[in-house]
């Protein structure tokens, strides 16, 4: 039997990237400013983390206009959703549903 930590994704170990993907997993498309405000980071921090997630293929960046104003929206990809769900399942397994880790329950 393999430890569930092997299912954790290194990219999602970063709190801001994890928070971004968790937020996007709950919606089809979210405006950049909403993600920034919800995750409580600066524009530059969000841009940096979005670039890393986009490069990994976990999220997609959509650019457009609302009236004359440029807007950026973010969405999670199928691969990003699968990776997030696997990462979250591993965290739950490590922590255990009752708050006691799986190794402690087996003793």
TAKABEL-V992763 format. One record per backbone hydrogen bond with DSSP energy under -1.0 kcal/mol. NH is the residue of the N-H (numbers start at 0). CO is the residue of the C=O. E is the energy in kcal/mol with one decimal. If there is no record, write none. Layout:
NH:CO:E
NH:CO:E
This chain:
5:2:-1.8
6:3:-2.1
7:4:-1.4
12:9:-1.0
17:13:-2.7
18:14:-2.4
19:15:-2.4
20:16:-2.4
21:17:-2.5
22:18:-2.1
23:19:-2.5
24:20:-2.0
25:22:-1.0
26:23:-1.4
29:73:-2.9
31:71:-3.3
34:30:-2.0
35:31:-2.8
36:32:-2.4
37:33:-2.7
38:34:-2.9
39:35:-1.2
40:35:-1.7
45:41:-2.5
46:42:-2.8
47:43:-2.2
48:44:-2.2
49:45:-3.0
50:46:-2.3
51:47:-1.7
52:48:-2.2
53:49:-2.9
54:50:-2.5
55:51:-1.5
56:53:-1.0
57:52:-2.5
59:74:-3.1
61:72:-3.1
63:70:-2.4
65:68:-2.7
68:65:-1.8
70:63:-3.1
72:61:-3.1
73:29:-3.2
74:59:-2.0
76:57:-2.4
80:76:-2.6
81:77:-2.4
82:78:-2.5
83:79:-2.6
84:80:-2.7
85:81:-2.3
86:82:-2.5
87:83:-2.9
88:84:-2.3
89:85:-2.1
90:86:-2.2
91:87:-2.4
92:88:-2.4
93:89:-2.6
94:90:-2.6
95:91:-2.7
98:95:-1.6
104:100:-1.6
105:101:-1.2
